[in-house]
Amino acid sequence: MFSKFTSILQHAVEALAPSLPLQEDFVYHWKAITHYYIETSDDKAPVTDTNIPSHLEQMLDILVQEENERESGETGPCMEYLLHHKILETLYTLGKADCPPGMKQQVLVFYTKLLGRIRQPLLPHINVHRPVQKLIRLCGEVLATPTENEEIQFLCIVCAKLKQDPYLVNFFLESKLRSSASRGAPGAGPEAPGQGPDCPPEELAAGAPQPEAEAEPEEEQRAPGLSGSLEQLHVLPLPEASVVRPSQDYNLVNSLLNLTRSPDGRIAVKACEGLMLLVSLPEPAAAKCLTQSTCLCQLLTDRLAALYQALPQALDPLDIETVEAINWGLDSYSHKEDASAFPGKRALISFLSWFDYCDQLIKEAQKPTAVALAKAVHERFFIGVMEPQLMQTSEMGILTSTALLHRIVRQVTSDVLLQEMVFFILGEQREPELLAEIGRHPLRHRLIEHCDHISDEISIMTLRMFEHLLQKPNEHILYNLVLRNLEERNYTEYKPACPEDKDVAENGLVAGAVDLEEDPLFTDISPDNTLSNQEWLSSSPPTTPDHPKSDGKTEVHKIVNSFLCLVPDEAKSSYHVEGTGYDTYLRDAHRQFRDYCAICLRWEWPGAPKALEKCNLEAAFFEGHFLKVLFDRMGRILDQPYDVNLQVTSVLSRLSLFPHPHVHEYLLDPYVNLASGCRSLFSVTVRVVGDLVVRIQRIQDFTPKLLLVRKRLLGLEPEGPIIDHITLLEGVIVLEEFCKELAAIAFVKYHSSSTS
């Protein structure tokens, strides 16, 4: 209490006294601090009961005032005094000893304000960056200390200064090789604090702690000009600081990493922000040190693994999918206030938040750092932790782990991390698949198998994961799953044009193709199914060797109607219900195709199919395991649950949207001349329709029942008695909608090709 009264009295005296020149005033406040250690006999009293905080604040104010009164970049006498007399070194020593108690906090505040309020660059000065570096080592040593908030503020201001001048980071890469000479040895480092001409060593000897005998980093022991003029000692030469040594410390990173584990969420988020800033610095030496000489990669991935392993063994996939959008910096979830909480929600949010942080960190990082971090996530988390869960045999475990994989596939935004995730799921193979090929990438094979699992839930979840994977901007996804098997176009049977084919070709059909309108399945075409909007028919598809057409309108008309007329009239129910027409699919297809084109533009795909003369048509064709499972599922559409059918057709329509000529030809061209033993999406659908035509004859009142099922699915009719053959009826509705969707996609793609 008496000390506080003395402080107030001193402020009053200072206010009434005539103003001193700034340098004298500055020296006065510094000497007042050093005299405390001579005069005090109670070193247990907290620093807040002394005048030290006031004097430090006054010194800061003087330095700011001095800078404001001088020309930009000019160093004034007060700043010269601070640098020449190594005041920051002295304060660091006092802060490390925490003498008096709370001094460490005051020193951290002084450093933070000095770096934040002074505009001229201070860190290049050896007598600034060296004590700053030492103070950095004190931060994060112990978690949940009273100084944690001041520590993170100090570290963040250092990071901000490095962001302004990235080359300065080289001053903070320390060699692990230390000199055997102590700091007190003659010529082996800076003077002990207070050994300037105005502060003889005996003054502090009585009360102040002496600097620790710590060896300086080798490159700092004899910086040029230490014993010369003030101008010579200001800046440590950059070439010397920039040398990348085989073994270095990056204590700024290490301290921030420690503070990311703080129990105080605000401190942890600030530390994460500081790390994100450091990984973005465009300095090769720092990037190399970051990944090779710190535990950044290990800590990120180990925490990711620990948070994943802390999740319950069984989580509801719907909870995993619908838990609110996760942002790593806003993880302030309170279980007590959440009425929709479920067991494991806190753990799930923590895991997804940390994954989001890793993703954003990799996204912001310089390329070498990003690659190293992403590979660490791949090896230490994807393979080490997730793969065993995805490969297990427990259905509940498979479902939960696949739902989590699906969630992070949706969530990832970093191209580098996405690439590693794609390699983890699909492997790196790019050569065509073989029918008997199983073990090339076991996880890929297992996940594709799960698309046709005995558990409908597992099948749906895995199919949804692949659907979202196909929407990611990564060329390897479609190439690995589909394109590598279509490259040689050996699904086609090549027949050179002969004279008798000429008339057929001129009528807009492919030579050798089957005229589907003469097929018994197409004999009853309703006028409602033809295209009435003449604008739709005004576009011409691109001419290819397999489509030597003279009338593009006819070709578009026939291709679109091949899909629209595929389902027989008695199996159609959409034209009885408003708002389920083909035009809705046209609008969606136009928007989706535009989005896909924007993604695929950078991949430089060909505009036309590979010439058949250059293709290896003799090689046996295999559509690949992914399309095989999808086609097998499509072939069972009349006997599968409604939700499974929706997901299978959704994935197939996604594939059809890709603007690659081979994908378009194989999935959307009804007139492609298939080689013997090959199937396409259209041929599989034709077989389903053939089966449907036979089965319709066995069901009494088929069309009224079909319409009732559609209205129930749309919520237009209340649930009532169970309808016979409900699975087949729902399958027919999905089939009709799928054919309309494919027709719309085919038209939009042809229209885009003709107008581009």
GINOR-V95441 format. One record per pair of residues at least 24 apart in sequence whose ideal C-beta (glycine too) atoms are under 7 Angstrom apart, sorted by the first residue. I is the first residue (numbers start at 1). J is the second residue. D is the distance in whole Angstrom. If there is no record, write none. Layout:
BEGIN
i: {I	I}
j: {J	J}
d: {D	D}
END
This chain:
BEGIN
i: {3	3	4	7	7	10	22	22	22	22	23	23	23	25	26	26	26	26	27	27	29	29	29	30	30	34	34	34	34	37	37	37	37	38	38	38	40	43	43	44	45	46	46	46	47	47	47	47	47	48	50	52	53	56	56	60	60	60	60	63	64	64	67	67	67	73	75	80	83	83	84	84	85	85	86	86	86	86	88	88	88	89	89	89	89	90	90	92	92	92	93	93	93	94	94	95	96	97	99	104	105	105	105	108	108	108	108	109	111	111	112	112	112	115	115	115	116	121	123	123	123	124	124	125	125	126	126	126	127	129	130	132	133	133	133	136	136	136	137	139	140	140	140	143	143	143	144	144	148	148	148	149	151	152	152	152	152	155	155	155	155	156	156	158	159	159	159	162	163	166	166	166	167	167	169	169	169	170	170	170	170	170	171	171	172	172	173	173	173	173	173	174	174	174	174	175	175	175	175	175	176	176	176	177	178	179	179	179	179	180	181	182	182	183	183	183	183	184	188	189	189	242	244	244	247	248	248	249	250	250	250	250	252	253	253	253	253	254	257	257	257	265	265	269	272	272	275	276	276	276	279	279	279	279	279	280	280	280	282	287	287	287	290	291	291	297	297	297	300	300	301	301	301	301	303	304	304	304	304	304	305	305	305	305	307	307	307	308	308	309	310	311	311	311	311	312	312	313	313	314	314	315	315	315	315	316	317	317	317	320	320	320	320	321	321	323	323	326	326	326	327	328	328	328	328	328	352	352	355	355	356	359	359	359	359	359	362	362	362	363	363	370	371	374	374	374	375	377	377	378	378	378	382	382	383	387	390	390	391	391	395	395	398	398	399	399	399	402	402	402	402	402	403	405	406	406	406	406	409	409	409	410	418	418	419	422	422	422	425	426	426	426	429	430	430	430	431	432	432	433	433	433	433	434	435	445	448	448	448	451	452	452	452	456	456	459	460	460	460	463	463	463	464	466	467	467	467	470	470	473	475	478	481	481	482	482	482	482	482	483	483	485	485	485	486	486	486	487	488	488	488	489	489	489	489	489	490	490	490	490	490	490	491	491	491	491	491	491	492	492	492	492	492	493	493	493	493	494	494	495	505	506	508	508	508	508	508	509	510	510	510	510	512	513	513	516	516	521	521	521	522	524	524	525	526	528	529	529	529	530	531	531	536	539	539	539	539	540	541	541	541	542	542	542	544	544	545	545	552	556	556	559	559	560	560	560	562	563	563	563	563	564	564	564	566	566	566	567	567	567	567	568	570	570	570	571	571	571	571	571	572	573	573	573	573	574	576	577	577	577	582	582	582	585	585	585	586	586	586	589	589	589	590	592	593	593	593	593	593	596	596	596	597	600	600	605	605	606	607	608	609	609	609	621	621	631	631	634	634	635	635	635	637	637	637	637	638	638	638	638	638	638	639	640	641	642	642	645	645	646	649	649	652	653	653	653	656	656	657	659	664	668	668	668	688	692	695	699	705	706	709}
j: {49	50	49	51	54	51	62	65	66	78	77	78	81	62	59	62	78	81	81	198	55	58	59	59	87	194	199	203	204	204	206	207	208	203	206	207	207	99	100	101	100	100	101	102	100	101	102	103	106	102	100	106	106	106	110	110	113	114	117	118	117	118	118	119	120	120	120	230	125	127	196	230	196	199	127	190	191	193	127	128	131	127	131	190	193	193	194	131	134	135	193	209	211	208	209	135	138	209	209	147	146	147	150	147	150	151	154	150	135	154	153	154	157	157	158	161	157	165	161	168	171	168	235	234	235	223	233	236	233	171	220	158	172	174	251	251	252	255	251	255	255	258	259	261	262	263	262	263	262	264	267	267	259	259	267	270	271	252	255	256	274	270	274	252	274	277	278	281	277	281	282	283	238	283	281	283	286	238	241	242	283	285	236	241	250	252	248	250	285	286	289	217	248	249	251	217	218	219	245	248	247	248	249	218	215	215	216	218	221	215	215	213	215	211	213	214	216	213	221	216	221	285	285	288	293	289	293	293	289	290	293	294	278	278	290	294	296	294	295	296	299	331	332	329	328	357	361	360	361	364	361	364	365	366	369	364	365	366	366	366	368	369	369	369	372	372	373	376	358	373	376	377	380	381	354	354	355	358	377	381	380	381	384	385	350	351	354	351	385	385	347	344	347	348	351	343	344	397	400	396	400	344	348	400	403	342	399	403	461	348	403	404	407	403	407	348	349	352	353	356	356	353	354	356	357	360	407	411	408	411	411	411	412	413	414	417	414	416	417	413	414	416	416	416	417	420	420	417	420	420	423	424	421	424	424	443	443	446	443	446	455	458	450	458	457	458	461	450	458	461	462	465	461	465	461	464	465	468	465	468	469	468	472	474	474	474	476	477	469	477	480	481	480	479	480	484	484	484	485	485	622	624	625	622	622	625	625	626	629	629	629	632	633	641	644	644	643	644	647	647	648	651	647	651	650	651	654	654	655	599	603	658	624	626	624	626	627	655	663	660	662	622	623	624	662	663	666	662	615	616	619	609	610	612	615	662	615	616	617	619	621	675	621	666	674	675	678	680	612	672	673	674	675	673	674	675	676	612	617	673	548	550	549	551	554	555	558	671	546	547	671	673	673	671	673	562	670	568	689	690	565	568	569	565	569	575	561	564	565	561	557	560	747	750	751	754	755	754	750	753	754	608	753	754	608	609	611	612	754	747	750	670	746	743	746	747	670	739	742	743	746	739	740	743	685	689	739	689	735	736	739	693	696	702	703	692	696	706	732	736	736	706	707	710	733	736	707	710	711	714	740	743	744	740	741	744	744	747	748	744	745	748	748	657	657	745	748	749	752	657	658	659	659	658	659	659	660	661	661	661	661	662	665	675	678	679	684	684	685	684	687	688	688	731	734	735	688	691	692	728	731	732	727	731	727	730	734	731	734	734	734	738	681	741	742	745	742	745	745	749	749	742	745	746	735	732	728	725	729	732	733}
d: {5	6	7	5	6	6	5	7	5	6	4	5	6	6	6	5	4	6	7	6	4	5	5	6	6	6	6	6	6	6	7	3	4	6	5	5	6	6	6	7	6	6	5	5	5	7	4	5	6	6	6	6	6	6	5	7	5	6	7	6	5	7	6	6	7	6	7	6	6	5	7	5	4	7	5	5	6	6	6	6	4	7	5	6	5	3	6	4	5	5	5	6	5	7	7	7	6	4	5	5	7	5	5	6	4	6	5	6	6	6	5	5	5	5	7	6	5	7	6	5	7	7	5	5	6	5	6	5	7	5	6	6	6	7	7	5	5	5	5	4	4	3	5	6	6	7	7	6	6	6	5	7	7	6	5	5	6	7	6	6	6	6	5	6	4	5	6	6	5	4	6	5	7	7	5	5	4	7	4	5	7	6	7	5	7	5	5	6	6	7	5	5	6	4	7	5	5	6	5	6	4	6	6	5	4	4	6	6	5	7	6	4	6	6	6	6	7	6	6	5	6	6	5	6	7	5	5	7	5	6	6	5	7	6	6	5	6	6	7	7	5	7	7	5	7	6	7	7	5	5	6	6	4	7	5	5	6	7	6	5	5	5	6	6	4	6	6	4	5	7	5	6	4	5	6	6	6	6	7	5	7	5	7	5	5	4	5	6	6	7	5	6	5	6	6	6	4	7	7	5	6	6	7	5	7	7	6	4	6	7	4	6	5	7	7	6	7	4	5	5	6	5	7	4	4	7	7	7	6	7	6	7	5	6	5	6	4	5	5	6	4	4	6	5	5	4	6	6	6	4	7	6	7	4	7	6	6	7	7	6	5	6	7	6	6	5	6	7	7	5	6	6	6	6	6	6	4	7	6	5	5	5	6	6	6	5	5	6	7	7	5	7	7	6	7	6	7	5	5	6	6	5	6	7	5	7	5	5	6	5	5	6	6	6	5	6	6	6	5	4	6	6	6	6	6	5	6	5	7	5	5	6	7	4	6	7	6	6	7	6	7	6	6	4	4	7	6	7	5	5	6	6	6	6	5	6	7	6	5	5	4	7	5	6	6	6	5	7	7	6	6	7	6	5	7	4	7	5	5	7	5	6	5	5	4	5	6	6	6	6	5	6	5	4	5	6	6	7	6	7	6	7	6	5	5	6	7	5	5	6	6	6	6	6	4	4	7	5	4	6	6	7	5	7	6	6	7	7	7	6	5	6	5	5	6	5	4	5	5	4	7	7	7	5	6	6	5	6	6	5	6	6	6	7	6	6	6	7	5	7	6	5	5	5	6	6	5	6	7	7	5	7	6	5	5	4	5	7	7	4	5	4	5	6	6	7	5	6	6	5	6	6	5	7	6	7	5	6	7	6	4	6	6	6	5	6	5	5	7	5	7	6	6	5	6	6	7	7	6	5	4	7	6	7	7	4	7	6	4	6	6	4	6	5	7	7	6	5	6	7	6	6	7	5	7	6	7	6	6	6	7}
END
